[in-house]
Amino acid sequence: MSFFRFFVLVILVCLSTLVGFAQDKSESIYPPVAESILPTIIVQNDSPLKVESFGVEYGDYGEIQTYYSVRNVSDKPVAAYRVARWFSNNSGFVGPGTLPDKAKFLRPGEVAGRSRTEPTISSRQLQETSKKEIKFFVFILIVEVDFADGTRYTAEPLFHAMEKHLELFEWVYARPSRD
């Protein structure tokens, strides 16, 4: 059974990368400021939240920052959700998602997320000196959604399958630079 989940995850990652490139730019991935990092949306057809955009940029001190937007595609208000932003070196973070300002719920059809910040001078300098070769990937995945009625959607098994995939294929993602 775990091999099946792993196989499905590999297919989903491949499809999400292809779909991300094929979608309209306004609905897929912002142009990455950090050109050596490829933001990748994990497609979750059964999720009540759809990731509509996802991007990466460098912060003032060279740290990697992510931004995203999600749309509630369910017919129920969402009280809370958790988002994983995970790197191909099998590190990252899972944290609470943001709701619209001063709102208790994300209503059906509404959009929320972490806004993109404007690049600072140091971010632009990092962009100019960054290499064009992809060094690693960053994935976004909706891990859990709590609805206002008390029910819950979870994608923990998919998240753990992604972790296992990255562990098994570490040698692919961590290949040395071709410089």
Secondary structure, 3 states (H helix, E strand, C coil): CHHHHHHHHHHHHHHHHHHHHHCCHHHCCCCCCCCCEEEEECCCCCCCEEEEEEEEEECCCCCEEEEEEEEECCCCCEEEEEEEEEECCCCEEEEECCCCCCCCCECCCCEEEECCCCCCHHHHHHHHHCCCCCCEEEEEEEEEEEECCCCEEECHHHHHHHHHHHHHCHHHHCCCCCC
